[in-house]
Amino acid sequence: QVQLVESGGDWVQPGGSLRLSCAASGITYSRYNMAWYRQAPGKQRELVAAIRSAGSTNYAESVKGRYTISGDNAKSTVSLQMNSLKPEDTAVYYCNAQKSSVPLSIYWGQGTQVTVSS
């Protein structure tokens, strides 16, 4: 059974930092591209950051320079360090795993709430 379990969501003031973690089980982690998405109320889910199985990363323009995604193959975890948080970063953040080769498989975590407000 595949599980992606997120943690680290919280309330933080603007300018603050949070670190999200996602622990994966039931998959061969090294064969998956991992990503973080977020969904704010009334908005579509959007890609925030991704790290491929080969290690390359990409970020949404809105978070470049503030967020850092990292993966740990030994622990089957992916983390998202979020700095200089803004109220517009408020959303439910979801961990995503997508197999990097056919047959494709995609999995989602249950989400963790990040609230940025004063």
C-alpha positions as CSV (number, residue, x, y, z in Angstrom):
1,Q,0.0,0.0,0.0
2,V,1.4,3.4,-1.1
3,Q,1.4,6.1,1.5
4,L,2.6,9.7,1.3
5,V,2.4,11.3,4.7
6,E,3.0,15.1,5.0
7,S,3.9,16.9,8.1
8,G,5.1,20.4,9.1
9,G,2.1,22.5,8.2
10,D,1.4,25.3,10.7
11,W,0.4,28.9,11.2
12,V,3.3,31.4,10.7
13,Q,3.6,35.2,10.5
14,P,4.6,36.9,7.2
15,G,8.3,36.7,6.7
16,G,8.6,33.4,8.7
17,S,9.7,30.0,7.7
18,L,8.4,26.5,7.7
19,R,9.7,23.1,6.6
20,L,7.3,20.5,5.2
21,S,8.2,16.9,5.0
22,C,6.7,14.0,3.1
23,A,7.5,10.4,4.0
24,A,6.9,7.9,1.3
25,S,6.2,4.2,1.7
26,G,5.1,1.4,-0.6
27,I,7.1,2.7,-3.5
28,T,10.6,2.4,-4.8
29,Y,11.4,6.0,-4.0
30,S,14.4,6.3,-6.3
31,R,12.2,5.6,-9.3
32,Y,9.8,8.5,-8.6
33,N,9.8,12.2,-9.3
34,M,8.6,14.0,-6.2
35,A,6.8,17.3,-6.0
36,W,4.9,19.6,-3.8
37,Y,1.6,21.2,-5.0
38,R,-0.6,23.6,-3.2
39,Q,-4.3,24.6,-3.3
40,A,-5.6,27.8,-1.9
41,P,-9.4,28.2,-1.2
42,G,-11.2,28.8,-4.5
43,K,-8.2,28.2,-6.6
44,Q,-6.8,25.3,-8.7
45,R,-4.1,23.1,-7.4
46,E,-0.7,24.3,-8.6
47,L,2.8,22.9,-8.8
48,V,5.1,24.6,-6.3
49,A,8.3,22.6,-6.6
50,A,9.5,19.3,-8.1
51,I,12.6,17.2,-7.8
52,R,13.3,14.5,-10.3
53,S,14.7,11.1,-9.6
54,A,18.0,12.2,-11.2
55,G,18.1,15.2,-8.8
56,S,17.2,18.2,-10.9
57,T,14.7,20.6,-9.5
58,N,12.2,23.2,-10.8
59,Y,10.1,25.8,-9.0
60,A,7.0,28.0,-9.6
61,E,8.0,31.5,-10.4
62,S,6.1,32.7,-7.3
63,V,8.4,30.8,-4.9
64,K,11.8,30.9,-6.7
65,G,14.4,32.1,-4.3
66,R,12.2,31.5,-1.2
67,Y,11.5,27.7,-1.4
68,T,13.9,24.8,-1.6
69,I,12.9,21.2,-2.3
70,S,15.2,18.4,-1.3
71,G,15.0,14.6,-1.3
72,D,16.6,11.9,0.7
73,N,16.6,8.5,-1.1
74,A,17.9,6.7,2.0
75,K,14.9,7.9,4.0
76,S,12.4,8.0,1.2
77,T,11.5,11.6,2.1
78,V,11.1,14.8,0.3
79,S,11.2,18.2,2.1
80,L,10.2,21.7,1.3
81,Q,12.0,24.5,3.1
82,M,9.8,27.7,2.8
83,N,11.3,31.0,3.8
84,S,10.1,34.6,3.6
85,L,6.5,33.4,3.6
86,K,3.8,35.6,2.4
87,P,0.0,35.6,3.1
88,E,-0.5,34.4,-0.5
89,D,1.4,31.3,0.3
90,T,-1.5,30.2,2.5
91,A,-2.8,26.9,1.1
92,V,-3.1,23.2,1.7
93,Y,0.2,21.7,0.5
94,Y,0.2,18.2,-1.1
95,C,3.0,15.8,-1.6
96,N,3.0,14.1,-5.0
97,A,4.9,11.1,-6.4
98,Q,5.0,10.3,-10.1
99,K,6.9,7.3,-11.4
100,S,9.6,8.4,-13.8
101,S,9.1,5.6,-16.3
102,V,6.2,3.6,-17.8
103,P,3.9,2.3,-16.6
104,L,3.1,5.6,-15.0
105,S,1.8,5.8,-11.4
106,I,0.8,8.9,-9.5
107,Y,0.1,9.2,-5.8
108,W,-1.0,12.0,-3.5
109,G,-0.7,12.7,0.2
110,Q,-3.6,13.9,2.3
111,G,-2.3,17.5,2.5
112,T,-1.0,19.8,5.2
113,Q,-2.3,23.3,6.0
114,V,0.0,26.2,5.8
115,T,-1.4,29.5,7.0
116,V,0.5,32.8,6.8
117,S,-1.1,35.7,8.5
118,S,-0.4,38.3,11.2
